[in-house]
Amino acid sequence: MGKSKKSKVNKRPKQTGAGHVRPSKALGQNFLIDENVIDAIIEGSDVTEDSLVIEIGPGEGALTTRLAERAGRVVAVELDERLVKLLNVKLFGDENVEIIHGDILEVDLNEIIRSRMDEYQLTNVRVVGNLPYYITTPIIMKLLEMGTKADSITVMMQKEVGDRLIAEPGTKASGAITYSVHYYSEVSKVVDAGSECFYPAPKVDSVVLRMDLLDERPVEPADEDFYFRTIKAGFAQRRKTLQNKHTTHKGYDKTKKEQQ
């Protein structure tokens, strides 16, 4: 809800060990290090002692430890085995935290939610995470389309993607994913996060959005699959039209080129 304050540092000692893991470029790891942004995520996600938190990509646990202070139970899903080992050591003694080594796109989230809600008698589910840029959309769409039994999803993503998600359907800034996200949820911005808020600092800025899942859809299409296929086809046609206008503007003779 507003911009984050500037972080005083955007780096940390680069040596591994002593509680740190070298970030993996292949996994798109940029660890959140800004306390102001962490505070905003904690407040913006509405986590309480009655909450089950599913954390996606806990990294080195900067957000995890803070979530554990408020939540009834935190289940953190981490793909990187090095970080799983680090987190198990770092969070040893935190009895309300559980680390699962797995791919968030593969794990059965609804089964995890069902079993933990029953076991710990919790009343609401909050999904929270710092998403890798390269798989942001697949993760969000999985959470929405699979009917995740969550009350809200509060996640960090690349600002350009966030701007598309929070745009109003029908506006110039909207895209196919805008309609999908607004179909399943009500979207709001929690906080902006500049590149200096991470280690290593990415080349782009980020934003945290909160999606409150809707009990009732804003529209009721007769065929949901056809509805989304039509939207995607419409935006694909729009891109094609823009490309054609661009090539014409550049003096590109498409007919002549195709004849060559």
C-alpha positions as a Markdown table, in Angstrom:
| # | Residue | x | y | z |
|---|---|---|---|---|
| 1 | Met | 0.0 | 0.0 | 0.0 |
| 2 | Gly | 2.4 | 2.5 | -1.3 |
| 3 | Lys | 6.1 | 2.4 | -2.1 |
| 4 | Ser | 8.7 | 0.8 | 0.1 |
| 5 | Lys | 11.3 | 2.9 | 1.7 |
| 6 | Lys | 14.8 | 2.7 | 0.2 |
| 7 | Ser | 16.8 | -0.2 | 1.6 |
| 8 | Lys | 20.1 | 1.0 | 3.1 |
| 9 | Val | 22.0 | -1.8 | 1.4 |
| 10 | Asn | 21.4 | -3.9 | -1.6 |
| 11 | Lys | 24.1 | -6.5 | -1.0 |
| 12 | Arg | 25.4 | -8.8 | 1.6 |
| 13 | Pro | 28.7 | -10.8 | 2.0 |
| 14 | Lys | 28.9 | -13.0 | -1.0 |
| 15 | Gln | 30.6 | -16.0 | 0.7 |
| 16 | Thr | 28.4 | -19.0 | 1.3 |
| 17 | Gly | 28.1 | -20.9 | 4.5 |
| 18 | Ala | 27.4 | -19.3 | 7.9 |
| 19 | Gly | 23.6 | -19.2 | 7.2 |
| 20 | His | 23.8 | -18.2 | 3.5 |
| 21 | Val | 23.4 | -20.0 | 0.2 |
| 22 | Arg | 24.8 | -18.6 | -3.1 |
| 23 | Pro | 21.7 | -17.6 | -5.2 |
| 24 | Ser | 21.1 | -19.8 | -8.2 |
| 25 | Lys | 20.6 | -18.0 | -11.5 |
| 26 | Ala | 19.1 | -21.1 | -13.1 |
| 27 | Leu | 16.3 | -21.0 | -10.5 |
| 28 | Gly | 15.8 | -17.3 | -10.7 |
| 29 | Gln | 16.7 | -16.7 | -7.1 |
| 30 | Asn | 16.7 | -13.1 | -5.7 |
| 31 | Phe | 16.5 | -13.1 | -2.0 |
| 32 | Leu | 14.3 | -10.5 | -0.3 |
| 33 | Ile | 16.4 | -8.5 | 2.2 |
| 34 | Asp | 14.4 | -5.3 | 2.8 |
| 35 | Glu | 12.7 | -5.2 | 6.2 |
| 36 | Asn | 10.3 | -2.5 | 5.1 |
| 37 | Val | 9.0 | -4.7 | 2.3 |
| 38 | Ile | 8.8 | -7.7 | 4.6 |
| 39 | Asp | 6.8 | -5.7 | 7.1 |
| 40 | Ala | 4.4 | -4.6 | 4.3 |
| 41 | Ile | 3.9 | -8.3 | 3.2 |
| 42 | Ile | 3.2 | -9.4 | 6.8 |
| 43 | Glu | 0.6 | -6.7 | 7.3 |
| 44 | Gly | -0.9 | -6.9 | 3.8 |
| 45 | Ser | -1.4 | -10.7 | 4.0 |
| 46 | Asp | -3.6 | -10.6 | 7.1 |
| 47 | Val | -1.9 | -13.6 | 8.7 |
| 48 | Thr | -3.1 | -14.4 | 12.2 |
| 49 | Glu | -2.7 | -17.2 | 14.8 |
| 50 | Asp | -5.7 | -18.8 | 13.1 |
| 51 | Ser | -4.0 | -18.9 | 9.7 |
| 52 | Leu | -2.4 | -21.7 | 7.7 |
| 53 | Val | 0.3 | -20.1 | 5.6 |
| 54 | Ile | 1.5 | -21.7 | 2.4 |
| 55 | Glu | 4.8 | -20.0 | 1.5 |
| 56 | Ile | 6.1 | -20.4 | -2.0 |
| 57 | Gly | 9.9 | -20.2 | -2.3 |
| 58 | Pro | 11.0 | -19.3 | 1.2 |
| 59 | Gly | 14.6 | -18.7 | 0.1 |
| 60 | Glu | 16.8 | -18.2 | 3.2 |
| 61 | Gly | 13.8 | -17.7 | 5.4 |
| 62 | Ala | 13.7 | -13.9 | 5.9 |
| 63 | Leu | 9.9 | -13.9 | 5.4 |
| 64 | Thr | 9.4 | -17.3 | 6.9 |
| 65 | Thr | 10.6 | -16.4 | 10.3 |
| 66 | Arg | 8.3 | -13.4 | 10.4 |
| 67 | Leu | 5.3 | -15.4 | 9.2 |
| 68 | Ala | 6.0 | -18.0 | 11.9 |
| 69 | Glu | 5.7 | -15.3 | 14.6 |
| 70 | Arg | 2.1 | -14.7 | 13.6 |
| 71 | Ala | 0.7 | -17.8 | 11.9 |
| 72 | Gly | -0.8 | -20.9 | 13.4 |
| 73 | Arg | 1.1 | -23.0 | 10.9 |
| 74 | Val | 3.6 | -22.2 | 8.1 |
| 75 | Val | 4.2 | -24.8 | 5.3 |
| 76 | Ala | 7.0 | -23.6 | 3.1 |
| 77 | Val | 7.6 | -25.2 | -0.3 |
| 78 | Glu | 11.1 | -25.0 | -1.6 |
| 79 | Leu | 12.6 | -26.5 | -4.7 |
| 80 | Asp | 16.3 | -25.9 | -3.9 |
| 81 | Glu | 17.7 | -28.7 | -1.8 |
| 82 | Arg | 20.5 | -26.5 | -0.5 |
| 83 | Leu | 17.9 | -24.0 | 0.9 |
| 84 | Val | 15.8 | -26.9 | 2.4 |
| 85 | Lys | 18.8 | -27.9 | 4.4 |
| 86 | Leu | 19.6 | -24.4 | 5.5 |
| 87 | Leu | 16.0 | -23.7 | 6.5 |
| 88 | Asn | 15.7 | -26.9 | 8.6 |
| 89 | Val | 18.7 | -25.7 | 10.5 |
| 90 | Lys | 17.7 | -22.0 | 10.7 |
| 91 | Leu | 14.1 | -22.8 | 11.8 |
| 92 | Phe | 15.0 | -25.7 | 14.1 |
| 93 | Gly | 12.8 | -25.2 | 17.2 |
| 94 | Asp | 10.0 | -23.4 | 15.4 |
| 95 | Glu | 7.4 | -26.0 | 16.0 |
| 96 | Asn | 4.8 | -24.3 | 13.8 |
| 97 | Val | 7.0 | -24.4 | 10.6 |
| 98 | Glu | 7.2 | -27.2 | 8.1 |
| 99 | Ile | 9.6 | -27.3 | 5.1 |
| 100 | Ile | 8.6 | -29.3 | 2.1 |
| 101 | His | 11.2 | -30.1 | -0.6 |
| 102 | Gly | 9.3 | -29.9 | -3.8 |
| 103 | Asp | 8.1 | -28.0 | -6.9 |
| 104 | Ile | 5.1 | -25.8 | -6.2 |
| 105 | Leu | 3.8 | -26.7 | -9.7 |
| 106 | Glu | 3.8 | -30.4 | -8.8 |
| 107 | Val | 2.8 | -30.6 | -5.1 |
| 108 | Asp | -0.8 | -31.3 | -4.2 |
| 109 | Leu | -1.6 | -28.0 | -2.4 |
| 110 | Asn | -5.2 | -28.8 | -1.7 |
| 111 | Glu | -4.2 | -32.0 | 0.1 |
| 112 | Ile | -1.6 | -30.2 | 2.1 |
| 113 | Ile | -4.2 | -27.5 | 3.0 |
| 114 | Arg | -6.9 | -30.1 | 3.9 |
| 115 | Ser | -4.7 | -32.2 | 6.2 |
| 116 | Arg | -3.1 | -29.2 | 8.0 |
| 117 | Met | -6.4 | -27.4 | 8.5 |
| 118 | Asp | -7.9 | -30.5 | 10.1 |
| 119 | Glu | -4.8 | -31.3 | 12.2 |
| 120 | Tyr | -4.2 | -27.8 | 13.6 |
| 121 | Gln | -7.8 | -26.6 | 13.6 |
| 122 | Leu | -7.1 | -23.4 | 11.7 |
| 123 | Thr | -9.8 | -21.2 | 10.1 |
| 124 | Asn | -8.2 | -19.5 | 7.1 |
| 125 | Val | -5.5 | -20.1 | 4.4 |
| 126 | Arg | -3.0 | -17.5 | 3.2 |
| 127 | Val | -0.7 | -18.2 | 0.3 |
| 128 | Val | 2.4 | -15.9 | 0.5 |
| 129 | Gly | 5.6 | -15.9 | -1.6 |
| 130 | Asn | 8.4 | -14.3 | -3.5 |
| 131 | Leu | 7.9 | -15.8 | -7.0 |
| 132 | Pro | 10.7 | -16.5 | -9.5 |
| 133 | Tyr | 10.1 | -14.1 | -12.4 |
| 134 | Tyr | 10.3 | -16.9 | -15.0 |
| 135 | Ile | 7.4 | -19.0 | -13.7 |
| 136 | Thr | 5.2 | -16.3 | -12.1 |
| 137 | Thr | 2.3 | -16.8 | -14.5 |
| 138 | Pro | 2.2 | -20.6 | -14.3 |
| 139 | Ile | 2.2 | -20.5 | -10.5 |
| 140 | Ile | -0.5 | -17.9 | -10.3 |
| 141 | Met | -2.7 | -19.7 | -12.9 |
| 142 | Lys | -2.2 | -23.0 | -11.0 |
| 143 | Leu | -3.3 | -21.4 | -7.8 |
| 144 | Leu | -6.4 | -19.9 | -9.4 |
| 145 | Glu | -7.5 | -22.6 | -11.8 |
| 146 | Met | -7.0 | -25.6 | -9.5 |
| 147 | Gly | -9.5 | -24.1 | -7.1 |
| 148 | Thr | -6.9 | -23.7 | -4.3 |
| 149 | Lys | -8.7 | -23.7 | -1.0 |
| 150 | Ala | -7.2 | -20.4 | 0.1 |
| 151 | Asp | -8.6 | -17.1 | 1.2 |
| 152 | Ser | -5.9 | -14.9 | -0.3 |
| 153 | Ile | -2.7 | -15.0 | -2.3 |
| 154 | Thr | -0.1 | -12.4 | -1.6 |
| 155 | Val | 2.9 | -12.7 | -3.8 |
| 156 | Met | 5.9 | -10.8 | -5.1 |
| 157 | Met | 6.4 | -10.6 | -8.9 |
| 158 | Gln | 8.0 | -8.5 | -11.6 |
| 159 | Lys | 6.4 | -5.1 | -11.7 |
| 160 | Glu | 5.6 | -5.3 | -15.4 |
| 161 | Val | 3.6 | -8.5 | -14.8 |
| 162 | Gly | 2.0 | -7.0 | -11.7 |
| 163 | Asp | 0.8 | -4.0 | -13.7 |
| 164 | Arg | -0.9 | -6.3 | -16.2 |
| 165 | Leu | -2.6 | -8.3 | -13.4 |
| 166 | Ile | -4.0 | -5.3 | -11.6 |
| 167 | Ala | -5.1 | -3.5 | -14.7 |
| 168 | Glu | -8.9 | -3.1 | -15.2 |
| 169 | Pro | -10.3 | -5.5 | -17.9 |
| 170 | Gly | -10.9 | -3.6 | -21.1 |
| 171 | Thr | -8.2 | -1.0 | -20.6 |
| 172 | Lys | -5.1 | -0.6 | -22.7 |
| 173 | Ala | -2.9 | -2.1 | -20.0 |
| 174 | Ser | -4.9 | -5.3 | -19.7 |
| 175 | Gly | -4.0 | -8.7 | -21.2 |
| 176 | Ala | -5.5 | -12.1 | -21.3 |
| 177 | Ile | -4.2 | -12.9 | -17.8 |
| 178 | Thr | -5.9 | -9.8 | -16.5 |
| 179 | Tyr | -9.3 | -11.4 | -17.3 |
| 180 | Ser | -8.3 | -14.7 | -15.7 |
| 181 | Val | -7.1 | -13.1 | -12.5 |
| 182 | His | -10.1 | -10.8 | -12.2 |
| 183 | Tyr | -12.4 | -13.8 | -12.9 |
| 184 | Tyr | -11.1 | -15.6 | -9.9 |
| 185 | Ser | -10.1 | -12.9 | -7.5 |
| 186 | Glu | -10.2 | -9.2 | -6.4 |
| 187 | Val | -6.7 | -7.8 | -6.8 |
| 188 | Ser | -5.0 | -5.0 | -4.9 |
| 189 | Lys | -1.4 | -3.7 | -4.5 |
| 190 | Val | 0.4 | -4.2 | -1.3 |
| 191 | Val | 3.8 | -2.6 | -1.9 |
| 192 | Asp | 6.4 | -1.7 | -4.6 |
| 193 | Ala | 9.8 | -3.2 | -4.2 |
| 194 | Gly | 12.8 | -1.7 | -6.1 |
| 195 | Ser | 15.7 | -3.8 | -7.2 |
| 196 | Glu | 17.7 | -2.7 | -4.2 |
| 197 | Cys | 15.4 | -4.7 | -2.0 |
| 198 | Phe | 16.9 | -8.0 | -3.1 |
| 199 | Tyr | 20.2 | -9.9 | -3.2 |
| 200 | Pro | 21.4 | -10.2 | -5.8 |
| 201 | Ala | 19.7 | -7.1 | -7.2 |
| 202 | Pro | 17.6 | -7.9 | -10.3 |
| 203 | Lys | 17.6 | -5.7 | -13.3 |
| 204 | Val | 13.9 | -4.9 | -12.9 |
| 205 | Asp | 11.6 | -3.6 | -10.1 |
| 206 | Ser | 9.0 | -5.7 | -8.4 |
| 207 | Val | 5.6 | -5.4 | -6.8 |
| 208 | Val | 3.6 | -7.4 | -4.2 |
| 209 | Leu | -0.1 | -8.0 | -5.1 |
| 210 | Arg | -2.8 | -9.5 | -3.0 |
| 211 | Met | -5.5 | -11.6 | -4.7 |
| 212 | Asp | -8.6 | -12.3 | -2.5 |
| 213 | Leu | -10.3 | -15.3 | -4.0 |
| 214 | Leu | -14.0 | -14.8 | -4.9 |
| 215 | Asp | -16.8 | -17.1 | -3.8 |
| 216 | Glu | -18.9 | -16.0 | -6.8 |
| 217 | Arg | -17.6 | -15.2 | -10.3 |
| 218 | Pro | -18.2 | -11.7 | -11.7 |
| 219 | Val | -19.6 | -13.4 | -14.9 |
| 220 | Glu | -21.1 | -16.8 | -15.5 |
| 221 | Pro | -20.1 | -18.1 | -18.9 |
| 222 | Ala | -22.0 | -21.1 | -20.2 |
| 223 | Asp | -18.7 | -22.7 | -21.2 |
| 224 | Glu | -15.7 | -21.6 | -19.1 |
| 225 | Asp | -13.1 | -23.2 | -21.3 |
| 226 | Phe | -14.6 | -21.5 | -24.4 |
| 227 | Tyr | -14.7 | -18.2 | -22.5 |
| 228 | Phe | -11.0 | -18.2 | -21.8 |
| 229 | Arg | -10.1 | -19.6 | -25.3 |
| 230 | Thr | -12.0 | -16.7 | -26.8 |
| 231 | Ile | -10.2 | -14.1 | -24.6 |
| 232 | Lys | -6.8 | -15.6 | -25.5 |
| 233 | Ala | -7.6 | -15.6 | -29.2 |
| 234 | Gly | -8.7 | -12.0 | -29.0 |
| 235 | Phe | -5.5 | -10.8 | -27.5 |
| 236 | Ala | -3.4 | -13.0 | -29.9 |
| 237 | Gln | -5.2 | -11.2 | -32.7 |
| 238 | Arg | -4.5 | -7.8 | -31.1 |
| 239 | Arg | -0.8 | -8.6 | -31.0 |
| 240 | Lys | -0.9 | -9.7 | -34.6 |
| 241 | Thr | -2.6 | -6.5 | -35.6 |
| 242 | Leu | 0.0 | -4.4 | -33.7 |
| 243 | Gln | 2.8 | -6.3 | -35.3 |
| 244 | Asn | 1.3 | -5.6 | -38.8 |
| 245 | Lys | 1.0 | -1.9 | -38.0 |
| 246 | His | 4.6 | -1.9 | -36.7 |
| 247 | Thr | 6.0 | -3.5 | -39.9 |
| 248 | Thr | 4.0 | -1.2 | -42.1 |
| 249 | His | 5.2 | 1.8 | -40.2 |
| 250 | Lys | 8.8 | 0.7 | -40.7 |
| 251 | Gly | 8.3 | 0.5 | -44.5 |
| 252 | Tyr | 8.3 | -3.3 | -44.5 |
| 253 | Asp | 6.7 | -4.7 | -47.7 |
| 254 | Lys | 5.1 | -7.9 | -46.3 |
| 255 | Thr | 3.7 | -9.1 | -49.7 |
| 256 | Lys | 7.0 | -8.6 | -51.4 |
| 257 | Lys | 8.9 | -10.4 | -48.6 |
| 258 | Glu | 6.5 | -13.4 | -48.7 |
| 259 | Gln | 7.1 | -13.7 | -52.5 |
| 260 | Gln | 10.9 | -13.8 | -52.2 |
